[in-house]
Amino acid sequence: MGFCVSMIPTIKRLYSKKEDQAAALKRHLEFFNTHPWVGSAIMGVTAAMEQEHANGAKDVDDAAISGVKVGLMGPLAGVGDPIFGEHYALF
């Protein structure tokens, strides 16, 4: 839910029709779990893919956007957890 809410400004900027905005927001309601400090990188890649999709790119469809987002969650969590969880502990 948080990923979807954070994508709202980008979606509104990219898609002028309400139907397109709704479809884009539905794409981002799926499960999302990664380390919070590296999640912004996934958000940036996803926003760039949404921009390509909004501009009519044929090779960027709904499945590609979701696939890249889901595909980056695990690997970036695996990088973020040991770096930020152990080396930069705040206690």
C-alpha positions in Angstrom: 0.0 0.0 0.0 2.8 2.4 0.8 4.5 1.9 -2.5 1.2 2.7 -4.3 0.7 5.9 -2.2 4.2 7.1 -2.9 3.7 6.6 -6.7 0.5 8.8 -6.8 2.3 12.1 -7.7 4.2 10.4 -10.5 1.1 8.6 -11.8 -0.9 11.9 -11.8 1.9 13.7 -13.6 2.2 11.0 -16.3 -1.4 10.0 -17.0 -4.0 12.6 -17.7 -7.0 10.3 -18.0 -8.5 8.9 -14.7 -8.9 5.4 -16.2 -5.1 5.3 -17.0 -4.3 6.6 -13.5 -6.5 3.9 -11.9 -4.9 1.2 -14.0 -1.4 2.4 -13.1 -2.3 2.6 -9.4 -3.7 -0.9 -9.4 -0.4 -2.2 -10.7 1.3 -0.9 -7.6 -1.2 -2.4 -5.1 0.6 -5.8 -5.2 2.9 -7.0 -2.4 6.1 -5.0 -1.9 8.7 -5.7 0.7 12.3 -4.7 0.6 14.8 -2.9 2.9 13.4 0.7 3.3 16.6 2.5 2.5 17.1 0.8 -0.9 13.4 0.9 -1.8 13.8 4.3 -3.4 16.0 2.8 -6.1 13.2 0.4 -7.0 10.8 3.4 -7.0 13.0 5.3 -9.4 13.2 2.4 -11.8 9.5 1.9 -11.6 8.8 5.5 -12.2 11.0 5.5 -15.3 9.2 2.5 -16.6 5.9 4.2 -16.0 7.1 7.2 -17.9 8.1 5.0 -20.9 4.7 3.2 -20.7 2.9 6.6 -20.6 4.8 7.7 -23.6 3.7 4.7 -25.6 6.7 2.4 -25.5 5.7 -0.9 -27.0 8.2 -3.0 -25.0 7.0 -1.7 -21.6 3.7 -3.2 -20.6 2.0 -3.8 -17.3 3.7 -7.2 -16.8 7.2 -5.7 -17.4 6.7 -3.0 -14.9 5.5 -5.4 -12.2 8.1 -7.9 -13.1 11.0 -5.5 -12.7 9.6 -4.2 -9.4 9.1 -7.7 -8.0 12.4 -8.9 -9.4 14.4 -6.1 -7.7 12.8 -6.5 -4.2 14.7 -9.5 -3.0 18.1 -8.8 -4.4 18.1 -5.2 -3.1 16.8 -6.3 0.3 19.7 -8.8 0.4 22.1 -5.9 -0.2 20.4 -3.4 2.1 19.9 -5.6 5.1 23.5 -6.5 5.8 24.8 -3.0 5.0 22.3 -0.8 6.8 21.1 -3.4 9.3 24.5 -4.3 10.8 27.0 -1.5 9.9 24.7 1.5 10.5 22.7 0.3 13.5 21.2 3.2 15.4 21.4 1.8 18.9 
